[in-house]
């Protein structure tokens, strides 16, 4: 007989941790993009770097929350945000 009140063993997705990790990844990618743009003598449109950074930061934040435990990025996010 199955227990109707059996809790599922899957972990809940931590939205707050996802947002914090995504913001930290976004800031990291923007800093790297800014250095690339600076050394390329401002030849590129910075909006391309901005949009590319947010597009890469969202899956990176999702992957971080789903696959890792509390690590240094989470410590940095807790201190800054």
KOLLO-77950 format. One record per residue: residue in one letter; x, y, z of N, C-alpha, C in turn. Coordinates in steps of 0.001 Angstrom, whole numbers. Layout:
BEGIN
<gupa aa="A" n_c1="X" n_c2="Y" n_c3="Z" ca_c1="X" ca_c2="Y" ca_c3="Z" c_c1="X" c_c2="Y" c_c3="Z"/>
...
//
This chain:
BEGIN
<gupa aa="X" n_c1="839" n_c2="-1173" n_c3="0" ca_c1="0" ca_c2="0" ca_c3="0" c_c1="891" c_c2="1247" c_c3="0"/>
<gupa aa="X" n_c1="597" n_c2="2147" n_c3="-882" ca_c1="1419" ca_c2="3346" ca_c3="-1009" c_c1="995" c_c2="4395" c_c3="15"/>
<gupa aa="X" n_c1="1961" n_c2="5103" n_c3="503" ca_c1="1706" ca_c2="6184" ca_c3="1439" c_c1="1365" c_c2="7445" c_c3="637"/>
<gupa aa="X" n_c1="196" n_c2="8001" n_c3="872" ca_c1="-229" ca_c2="9188" ca_c3="126" c_c1="554" c_c2="10436" c_c3="512"/>
<gupa aa="X" n_c1="1135" n_c2="10425" n_c3="1682" ca_c1="1849" ca_c2="11600" ca_c3="2177" c_c1="3362" c_c2="11449" c_c3="2015"/>
<gupa aa="X" n_c1="3746" n_c2="10601" n_c3="1111" ca_c1="5154" ca_c2="10364" ca_c3="858" c_c1="5760" c_c2="11591" c_c3="170"/>
<gupa aa="X" n_c1="6803" n_c2="12142" n_c3="765" ca_c1="7469" ca_c2="13309" ca_c3="186" c_c1="8332" c_c2="12865" c_c3="-988"/>
<gupa aa="X" n_c1="8355" n_c2="13670" n_c3="-2003" ca_c1="9232" ca_c2="13344" ca_c3="-3117" c_c1="10668" c_c2="13621" c_c3="-2700"/>
<gupa aa="X" n_c1="11565" n_c2="12881" n_c3="-3270" ca_c1="12959" ca_c2="12993" ca_c3="-2881" c_c1="13724" c_c2="13992" c_c3="-3735"/>
<gupa aa="X" n_c1="13050" n_c2="14649" n_c3="-4627" ca_c1="13731" ca_c2="15649" ca_c3="-5447" c_c1="13885" c_c2="16936" c_c3="-4659"/>
<gupa aa="X" n_c1="15002" n_c2="17593" n_c3="-4895" ca_c1="15252" ca_c2="18862" ca_c3="-4225" c_c1="14468" c_c2="19960" c_c3="-4927"/>
<gupa aa="X" n_c1="14009" n_c2="20907" n_c3="-4159" ca_c1="13304" ca_c2="22049" ca_c3="-4732" c_c1="14312" c_c2="22999" c_c3="-5351"/>
<gupa aa="X" n_c1="13895" n_c2="23632" n_c3="-6421" ca_c1="14754" ca_c2="24605" ca_c3="-7090" c_c1="14805" c_c2="25870" c_c3="-6250"/>
<gupa aa="X" n_c1="15993" n_c2="26330" n_c3="-5931" ca_c1="16181" ca_c2="27488" ca_c3="-5067" c_c1="16263" c_c2="28747" c_c3="-5927"/>
<gupa aa="X" n_c1="15143" n_c2="29459" n_c3="-6001" ca_c1="15042" ca_c2="30620" ca_c3="-6885" c_c1="15954" c_c2="31749" c_c3="-6425"/>
<gupa aa="X" n_c1="16002" n_c2="31992" n_c3="-5129" ca_c1="16828" ca_c2="33086" ca_c3="-4618" c_c1="18311" c_c2="32816" c_c3="-4894"/>
<gupa aa="X" n_c1="18739" n_c2="31585" n_c3="-4724" ca_c1="20127" ca_c2="31230" ca_c3="-5019" c_c1="20403" c_c2="31354" c_c3="-6511"/>
<gupa aa="X" n_c1="19427" n_c2="31000" n_c3="-7343" ca_c1="19564" ca_c2="31131" ca_c3="-8795" c_c1="19751" c_c2="32591" c_c3="-9193"/>
<gupa aa="X" n_c1="18952" n_c2="33479" n_c3="-8622" ca_c1="19056" ca_c2="34906" ca_c3="-8960" c_c1="20413" c_c2="35454" c_c3="-8533"/>
<gupa aa="X" n_c1="20860" n_c2="35098" n_c3="-7339" ca_c1="22152" ca_c2="35582" ca_c3="-6865" c_c1="23295" c_c2="35057" c_c3="-7727"/>
<gupa aa="X" n_c1="23253" n_c2="33779" n_c3="-8068" ca_c1="24313" ca_c2="33200" ca_c3="-8894" c_c1="24303" c_c2="33809" c_c3="-10290"/>
<gupa aa="X" n_c1="23117" n_c2="34040" n_c3="-10841" ca_c1="23011" ca_c2="34629" ca_c3="-12169" c_c1="23562" c_c2="36047" c_c3="-12185"/>
<gupa aa="X" n_c1="23290" n_c2="36816" n_c3="-11150" ca_c1="23816" ca_c2="38185" ca_c3="-11081" c_c1="25342" c_c2="38176" c_c3="-10989"/>
<gupa aa="X" n_c1="25901" n_c2="37282" n_c3="-10188" ca_c1="27359" ca_c2="37207" ca_c3="-10064" c_c1="27987" c_c2="36776" c_c3="-11391"/>
<gupa aa="X" n_c1="27403" n_c2="35772" n_c3="-12048" ca_c1="27913" ca_c2="35365" ca_c3="-13363" c_c1="27782" c_c2="36497" c_c3="-14376"/>
<gupa aa="X" n_c1="26673" n_c2="37232" n_c3="-14339" ca_c1="26484" ca_c2="38355" ca_c3="-15250" c_c1="27561" c_c2="39412" c_c3="-15037"/>
<gupa aa="X" n_c1="27838" n_c2="39751" n_c3="-13782" ca_c1="28881" ca_c2="40739" ca_c3="-13491" c_c1="30255" c_c2="40254" c_c3="-13951"/>
<gupa aa="X" n_c1="30509" n_c2="38980" n_c3="-13766" ca_c1="31777" ca_c2="38412" ca_c3="-14211" c_c1="31902" c_c2="38481" c_c3="-15726"/>
<gupa aa="X" n_c1="30863" n_c2="38101" n_c3="-16441" ca_c1="30922" ca_c2="38122" ca_c3="-17902" c_c1="30980" c_c2="39549" c_c3="-18441"/>
<gupa aa="X" n_c1="30317" n_c2="40489" n_c3="-17795" ca_c1="30396" ca_c2="41893" ca_c3="-18212" c_c1="31812" c_c2="42428" c_c3="-18012"/>
<gupa aa="X" n_c1="32452" n_c2="42071" n_c3="-16889" ca_c1="33818" ca_c2="42533" ca_c3="-16649" c_c1="34770" c_c2="41979" c_c3="-17707"/>
<gupa aa="X" n_c1="34624" n_c2="40709" n_c3="-18028" ca_c1="35478" ca_c2="40101" ca_c3="-19048" c_c1="35201" c_c2="40741" c_c3="-20412"/>
<gupa aa="X" n_c1="33928" n_c2="40954" n_c3="-20721" ca_c1="33564" ca_c2="41580" ca_c3="-21996" c_c1="34092" c_c2="43006" c_c3="-22079"/>
<gupa aa="X" n_c1="34033" n_c2="43717" n_c3="-20976" ca_c1="34560" ca_c2="45080" ca_c3="-20954" c_c1="36051" c_c2="45121" c_c3="-21216"/>
<gupa aa="X" n_c1="36787" n_c2="44156" n_c3="-20667" ca_c1="38224" ca_c2="44108" ca_c3="-20937" c_c1="38499" c_c2="43780" c_c3="-22402"/>
<gupa aa="X" n_c1="37723" n_c2="42859" n_c3="-22958" ca_c1="37896" ca_c2="42526" ca_c3="-24377" c_c1="37612" c_c2="43750" c_c3="-25238"/>
<gupa aa="X" n_c1="36538" n_c2="44459" n_c3="-24923" ca_c1="36178" ca_c2="45646" ca_c3="-25689" c_c1="37226" c_c2="46744" c_c3="-25530"/>
<gupa aa="X" n_c1="37776" n_c2="46891" n_c3="-24336" ca_c1="38798" ca_c2="47912" ca_c3="-24096" c_c1="40055" c_c2="47623" c_c3="-24903"/>
<gupa aa="X" n_c1="40505" n_c2="46369" n_c3="-24881" ca_c1="41717" ca_c2="46027" ca_c3="-25615" c_c1="41492" c_c2="45958" c_c3="-27116"/>
<gupa aa="X" n_c1="40255" n_c2="45889" n_c3="-27547" ca_c1="39950" ca_c2="45941" ca_c3="-28980" c_c1="39709" c_c2="47378" c_c3="-29421"/>
<gupa aa="X" n_c1="40077" n_c2="48332" n_c3="-28573" ca_c1="39984" ca_c2="49765" ca_c3="-28853" c_c1="38542" c_c2="50211" c_c3="-29129"/>
<gupa aa="X" n_c1="37626" n_c2="49666" n_c3="-28380" ca_c1="36206" ca_c2="50042" ca_c3="-28428" c_c1="35607" c_c2="49880" c_c3="-29818"/>
<gupa aa="X" n_c1="36032" n_c2="48861" n_c3="-30526" ca_c1="35541" ca_c2="48616" ca_c3="-31884" c_c1="34179" c_c2="47926" c_c3="-31907"/>
<gupa aa="X" n_c1="33837" n_c2="47258" n_c3="-30831" ca_c1="32602" ca_c2="46487" ca_c3="-30798" c_c1="31487" c_c2="47278" c_c3="-30136"/>
<gupa aa="X" n_c1="30264" n_c2="46948" n_c3="-30475" ca_c1="29103" ca_c2="47551" ca_c3="-29824" c_c1="28930" c_c2="46873" c_c3="-28472"/>
<gupa aa="X" n_c1="28918" n_c2="47653" n_c3="-27409" ca_c1="28854" ca_c2="47072" ca_c3="-26070" c_c1="27506" c_c2="46414" c_c3="-25797"/>
<gupa aa="X" n_c1="26458" n_c2="46795" n_c3="-26517" ca_c1="25160" ca_c2="46135" ca_c3="-26335" c_c1="25216" c_c2="44667" c_c3="-26731"/>
<gupa aa="X" n_c1="26093" n_c2="44321" n_c3="-27693" ca_c1="26281" ca_c2="42910" ca_c3="-28042" c_c1="26873" c_c2="42158" c_c3="-26867"/>
<gupa aa="X" n_c1="27855" n_c2="42770" n_c3="-26208" ca_c1="28466" ca_c2="42131" ca_c3="-25046" c_c1="27469" c_c2="42018" c_c3="-23899"/>
<gupa aa="X" n_c1="26673" n_c2="43038" n_c3="-23727" ca_c1="25670" ca_c2="43033" ca_c3="-22664" c_c1="24655" c_c2="41921" c_c3="-22883"/>
<gupa aa="X" n_c1="24133" n_c2="41825" n_c3="-24085" ca_c1="23134" ca_c2="40786" ca_c3="-24362" c_c1="23751" c_c2="39394" c_c3="-24324"/>
<gupa aa="X" n_c1="24953" n_c2="39249" n_c3="-24823" ca_c1="25616" ca_c2="37950" ca_c3="-24773" c_c1="25899" c_c2="37527" c_c3="-23330"/>
<gupa aa="X" n_c1="26254" n_c2="38486" n_c3="-22496" ca_c1="26538" ca_c2="38180" ca_c3="-21096" c_c1="25291" c_c2="37689" c_c3="-20363"/>
<gupa aa="X" n_c1="24152" n_c2="38318" n_c3="-20604" ca_c1="22936" ca_c2="37883" ca_c3="-19923" c_c1="22465" c_c2="36541" c_c3="-20467"/>
<gupa aa="X" n_c1="22668" n_c2="36317" n_c3="-21778" ca_c1="22266" ca_c2="35032" ca_c3="-22362" c_c1="23115" c_c2="33894" c_c3="-21805"/>
<gupa aa="X" n_c1="24383" n_c2="34136" n_c3="-21546" ca_c1="25255" ca_c2="33105" ca_c3="-20987" c_c1="25075" c_c2="32972" c_c3="-19474"/>
<gupa aa="X" n_c1="24772" n_c2="34074" n_c3="-18782" ca_c1="24663" ca_c2="34046" ca_c3="-17324" c_c1="23454" c_c2="33244" c_c3="-16843"/>
<gupa aa="X" n_c1="22358" n_c2="33273" n_c3="-17563" ca_c1="21150" ca_c2="32557" ca_c3="-17125" c_c1="21376" c_c2="31043" c_c3="-17101"/>
<gupa aa="X" n_c1="21866" n_c2="30422" n_c3="-18188" ca_c1="22119" ca_c2="28975" ca_c3="-18081" c_c1="23239" c_c2="28639" c_c3="-17095"/>
<gupa aa="X" n_c1="24237" n_c2="29513" n_c3="-16968" ca_c1="25311" ca_c2="29257" ca_c3="-16007" c_c1="24773" c_c2="29274" c_c3="-14581"/>
<gupa aa="X" n_c1="23881" n_c2="30221" n_c3="-14278" ca_c1="23264" ca_c2="30261" ca_c3="-12954" c_c1="22392" c_c2="29044" c_c3="-12693"/>
<gupa aa="X" n_c1="21638" n_c2="28632" n_c3="-13695" ca_c1="20792" ca_c2="27439" ca_c3="-13562" c_c1="21647" c_c2="26201" c_c3="-13332"/>
<gupa aa="X" n_c1="22700" n_c2="26046" n_c3="-14114" ca_c1="23589" ca_c2="24902" ca_c3="-13970" c_c1="24253" c_c2="24906" c_c3="-12599"/>
<gupa aa="X" n_c1="24630" n_c2="26081" n_c3="-12121" ca_c1="25267" ca_c2="26205" ca_c3="-10812" c_c1="24331" c_c2="25731" c_c3="-9705"/>
<gupa aa="X" n_c1="23080" n_c2="26147" n_c3="-9760" ca_c1="22127" ca_c2="25785" ca_c3="-8713" c_c1="21802" c_c2="24291" c_c3="-8767"/>
<gupa aa="X" n_c1="21676" n_c2="23746" n_c3="-9961" ca_c1="21280" ca_c2="22348" ca_c3="-10100" c_c1="22405" c_c2="21361" c_c3="-9796"/>
<gupa aa="X" n_c1="23652" n_c2="21727" n_c3="-10007" ca_c1="24717" ca_c2="20736" ca_c3="-9914" c_c1="25674" c_c2="20897" c_c3="-8749"/>
<gupa aa="X" n_c1="25751" n_c2="22053" n_c3="-8140" ca_c1="26761" ca_c2="22231" ca_c3="-7098" c_c1="26132" c_c2="22487" c_c3="-5744"/>
<gupa aa="X" n_c1="26944" n_c2="22293" n_c3="-4764" ca_c1="26542" ca_c2="22639" ca_c3="-3402" c_c1="27054" c_c2="24037" c_c3="-3098"/>
<gupa aa="X" n_c1="26915" n_c2="24455" n_c3="-1869" ca_c1="27348" ca_c2="25787" ca_c3="-1463" c_c1="28853" c_c2="25910" c_c3="-1680"/>
<gupa aa="X" n_c1="29278" n_c2="26904" n_c3="-2458" ca_c1="30694" ca_c2="27084" ca_c3="-2737" c_c1="31060" c_c2="28556" c_c3="-2679"/>
<gupa aa="X" n_c1="32220" n_c2="28903" n_c3="-3233" ca_c1="32742" ca_c2="30269" ca_c3="-3129" c_c1="31852" c_c2="31285" c_c3="-3834"/>
<gupa aa="X" n_c1="31257" n_c2="30922" n_c3="-4943" ca_c1="30374" ca_c2="31852" ca_c3="-5636" c_c1="29178" c_c2="32204" c_c3="-4756"/>
<gupa aa="X" n_c1="28666" n_c2="31241" n_c3="-4026" ca_c1="27550" ca_c2="31505" ca_c3="-3128" c_c1="27970" c_c2="32408" c_c3="-1967"/>
<gupa aa="X" n_c1="29195" n_c2="32219" n_c3="-1486" ca_c1="29702" ca_c2="33107" ca_c3="-435" c_c1="29812" c_c2="34546" c_c3="-920"/>
<gupa aa="X" n_c1="30323" n_c2="34719" n_c3="-2126" ca_c1="30455" ca_c2="36057" ca_c3="-2714" c_c1="29077" c_c2="36667" c_c3="-2923"/>
<gupa aa="X" n_c1="28131" n_c2="35878" n_c3="-3410" ca_c1="26777" ca_c2="36384" ca_c3="-3638" c_c1="26099" c_c2="36778" c_c3="-2326"/>
<gupa aa="X" n_c1="26324" n_c2="36001" n_c3="-1276" ca_c1="25736" ca_c2="36345" ca_c3="24" c_c1="26320" c_c2="37638" c_c3="583"/>
<gupa aa="X" n_c1="27600" n_c2="37865" n_c3="353" ca_c1="28231" ca_c2="39088" ca_c3="850" c_c1="27814" c_c2="40318" c_c3="54"/>
<gupa aa="X" n_c1="27712" n_c2="40176" n_c3="-1266" ca_c1="27434" ca_c2="41333" ca_c3="-2101" c_c1="25944" c_c2="41644" c_c3="-2243"/>
<gupa aa="X" n_c1="25101" n_c2="40626" n_c3="-2246" ca_c1="23682" ca_c2="40860" ca_c3="-2518" c_c1="22853" c_c2="40656" c_c3="-1287"/>
//
